[in-house]
Amino acid sequence: MSTQDLSTPDMSTPDMAKPDLLKPKATVTIADVLAAMESRYPIASAELWDTVGLVTGTPDSIVHKVLFAVDPHDRVVSEARDVGAQLVIAHHPLILNSEITPSQSKRKGEIVGQLLANKIGLFTAHTNADVAWPGVSDALAKTLGVVIENKTSIDPITSLGRIGNLPSTLTLGEFANQVLASLPETQRGIHVAGGLDKPIMRVAICGGSGGSLLDLVAQSDADVFVTSDLKYHVAQEFVDSTGKCLIDISHWAGEWTWLDQAAELLKLDLGGTLETHVSSLVTDPWSLSLN
Ligand SMILES: [Zn+2]
């Protein structure tokens, strides 16, 4: 991992305030965690195709420690067992697509078996965490040094993505180096499109795959768009037609920045003796980059 600043969220803003309904408890159950997560990331705000919420675990089970991770990977379940966590909160759903192949089904079933055998609960918050205030893109913005004001989303209707400012103008090359140094290290690294001397002040950000927001970013006043998983033709067309720049980061690394924020909020909401642990396992599927 890189040595990026993972300082705690700014609790002075109204969005970070502790919900009145949630009181610190000496003993925390999965039901308490579900209530706290629902207050921050309502399941009703998830996309209809998304599969979020409790996967394994019973509501009255006691939770001393929660492990936060991007992916409900089998290595993450092993990590939860090793650190003594009774619950994993993952950003990505265990089963993302309704059309799942037999081999995928077998592998997911094995992960469920591993969770049950170790009496570890699994809860996921995905697109409901993307659109929350604060949510995934807010955590990514803070990590990259981008200040979001006036709750400015790329898509004001869905609240997806954020647009904010750098404290001072950088060149694209300077900002790209700042992005690389701020994120946890991955083999995937970052890819940059646009003239490296272009001035960058206004930054659009979307944690995860933000390709669907390209048209909105094109119409915005952003100088650069930071997101993941952009395709060749759409990236080329965007840069050539708008004059704006792109920085394509590791999907895993961008969303990993949310874990610390979510863990701090859960501790703020439930307090008491609850411990949290942020996974340091790199579950990015890209294991080697050759140039
Ligand atoms: Zn994602």
Boltz pocket constraint, residues with backbone or C-beta under 6 A from the ligand:
constraints:
  - pocket:
      binder: B
      contacts: [[A, 92], [A, 207], [A, 208], [A, 209], [A, 251], [A, 255]]
      max_distance: 6.0
